[in-house]
C-alpha cells in the first residue's frame, strides 16, 4: 500500500499501524529516517542482536510482533512497536528488566508524540507486563498483583494477544498459557 504522509508523525504512525500488514509502512518510516528523528528509541532496535534463543534482531522481531497483532487494535500494535525499546538500555545486563525500563521510556515517548492519558494508560501496562507468564502455582495474591500491574482485569485479553504475538515474533508458537487463566473471585468482583 502507498501512503501519503501528513505533517504529523503520530498520525502517520497510527495510519501505518492500522494497515492489515503494517511492516512495509514501518520499514518505510525507518528507512526515511522518521524513527531516527521522532522515535530514536525504536531506531535503536535496528540491528540490535538479542539472546541466542531468539530468531531475529530486535527490530525484525518487533515487526513480526506487530504483524501478528489484530489490525483493529492499533493501540495494541503501538504497544507492540514500543514493547522492546528498553532492550537497548539493558543490553549489557542481558536485557534483564527491559520490560520495566521500556514501559517507563514508552510513557515519555507517548507523551512526546502527543498521546493522551487514556492512550498512555492503555499502552504502558502492556509493555511493563509483556514478559509476565502465568504459573498455575500462583496464589490469589500473586494473581491480584499481576492484574493490578496490568491496570485491571479488563486488560487481560489484550495481554494474552500481546504475549502470543510476542512469541510469534520470536519465531515460535506458544500454548495459550493465559486462556486457562481464571481470576479469583476477589479480582473479578
C-alpha positions in Angstrom: 0.0 0.0 0.0 1.2 3.5 -0.8 1.0 6.2 2.0 0.6 10.0 1.7 2.4 11.2 4.8 1.0 14.1 6.7 2.8 16.7 8.8 2.2 14.7 12.0 4.5 11.8 12.6 2.0 10.5 15.2 -0.8 10.4 12.6 1.4 8.8 10.0 2.5 6.1 12.5 -1.1 5.3 13.5 -2.2 5.1 9.9 0.6 2.6 9.2 -0.3 0.6 12.3 -3.9 0.4 11.2 -3.0 -1.4 7.9 -3.5 -5.1 7.5 0.2 -5.5 7.0 2.0 -2.5 8.6 5.5 -3.8 8.0 6.1 -2.1 4.7 5.0 1.2 6.1 7.1 0.8 9.2 10.1 -0.1 7.2 9.4 2.9 5.0 9.3 5.2 8.1 12.5 3.7 9.3 14.4 4.0 6.0 13.1 7.5 5.5 14.7 8.5 8.8 11.5 9.2 10.7 12.3 6.9 13.6 15.8 8.4 13.9 14.1 11.9 14.1 10.9 11.1 16.1 11.4 7.7 17.7 15.1 7.1 18.3 14.1 4.5 20.9 12.7 2.4 18.1 15.6 3.2 15.8 17.9 1.7 18.4 16.3 -1.7 17.8 17.5 -1.9 14.2 20.3 -4.5 14.2 20.2 -5.0 18.0 21.1 -8.6 18.5 19.1 -10.5 21.0 19.6 -13.6 23.0 20.7 -16.7 21.1 17.2 -18.3 21.7 15.7 -15.6 19.5 15.5 -15.9 15.7 15.8 -12.2 14.7 17.3 -8.9 15.8 15.0 -6.7 18.0 13.7 -4.6 15.0 12.7 -7.6 12.8 11.2 -9.3 15.9 9.2 -6.1 16.6 7.9 -6.1 13.0 6.8 -9.7 13.4 5.0 -8.9 16.7 3.1 -6.0 15.2 2.0 -8.0 12.2 0.7 -10.8 14.5 -1.5 -8.4 16.4 -5.1 -7.7 15.4 -5.5 -5.0 12.8 -8.5 -3.5 14.6 -6.4 -2.8 17.7 -4.0 0.0 16.8 -3.1 0.8 20.4 -2.1 -2.8 20.9 0.0 -2.5 17.8 1.6 0.7 19.2 2.4 -1.3 22.3 4.0 -3.9 20.0 6.1 -1.2 18.4 7.4 0.1 21.7 7.5 -3.1 23.8 11.2 -3.8 23.5 12.6 -0.3 23.5 14.1 -1.0 26.9 16.4 -3.6 25.4 18.8 -1.0 24.0 19.2 0.3 27.6 19.6 -3.1 29.2 21.7 -4.9 26.6 24.7 -5.1 28.9 22.6 -6.8 31.6 21.3 -9.5 29.2 18.1 -7.4 28.8 17.1 -8.0 32.5 14.4 -5.6 33.4 13.9 -4.4 29.8 10.1 -4.5 30.1 10.1 -2.2 33.2 12.6 0.1 31.6 10.8 0.1 28.3 7.5 0.9 29.9 9.0 4.0 31.6 10.5 5.0 28.3 7.3 4.4 26.4 5.3 6.6 28.7 7.6 9.5 27.9 7.6 8.7 24.2 3.8 8.6 24.0 3.5 12.0 25.8 6.2 13.4 23.5 4.2 12.3 20.4 1.0 13.9 21.8 -0.9 10.8 23.0 -3.3 11.4 25.9 -3.6 9.9 29.3 -6.1 7.2 28.2 -3.8 6.0 25.4 -0.7 6.1 27.6 -2.6 4.2 30.3 -3.6 1.6 27.8 -0.2 1.0 26.3 2.3 1.3 29.2 1.0 -1.5 31.4 1.0 -3.9 28.4 4.7 -3.1 27.8 5.5 -3.5 31.5 3.8 -6.8 31.7 4.6 -8.3 28.3 7.0 -10.8 29.7 4.7 -11.8 32.5 4.0 -15.5 32.5 1.2 -17.0 34.5 2.1 -20.0 36.6 -0.6 -22.4 37.8 1.0 -22.3 41.3 0.3 -18.6 41.8 -1.9 -17.9 44.8 -4.7 -15.3 44.7 -2.4 -12.5 46.0 0.1 -13.1 43.1 -2.8 -13.1 40.6 -4.1 -9.9 42.1 -0.7 -8.2 41.9 -0.4 -9.2 38.3 -3.9 -7.8 37.5 -3.1 -4.6 39.3 0.2 -4.2 37.4 -1.7 -4.7 34.2 -4.2 -2.0 35.1 -7.1 -4.2 35.8 -8.8 -7.4 34.7 -10.2 -5.8 31.6 -6.7 -5.7 30.1 -6.1 -9.4 30.4 -7.4 -10.3 26.9 -5.1 -7.7 25.4 -2.1 -9.2 27.3 -3.0 -12.7 26.1 -3.0 -11.4 22.5 0.2 -9.5 23.1 2.0 -12.5 24.6 1.0 -14.7 21.8 2.2 -12.2 19.2 5.4 -11.7 21.1 6.0 -15.5 20.9 5.3 -15.5 17.2 7.8 -12.6 16.9 10.4 -15.0 18.3 9.6 -17.5 15.6 7.7 -19.8 17.9 4.1 -20.5 18.8 3.1 -20.8 22.4 0.2 -22.5 24.0 -2.4 -20.0 25.1 -0.9 -20.1 28.6 -3.4 -17.5 29.9 -6.5 -18.8 28.2 -6.8 -21.2 31.1 -6.1 -18.3 33.4 -9.1 -18.0 35.8 -9.0 -15.0 38.0 -10.0 -15.5 41.6 -13.5 -14.1 42.6 -11.8 -11.3 44.6 -10.3 -9.9 41.3 -13.4 -10.2 39.2 -15.9 -8.9 41.7 
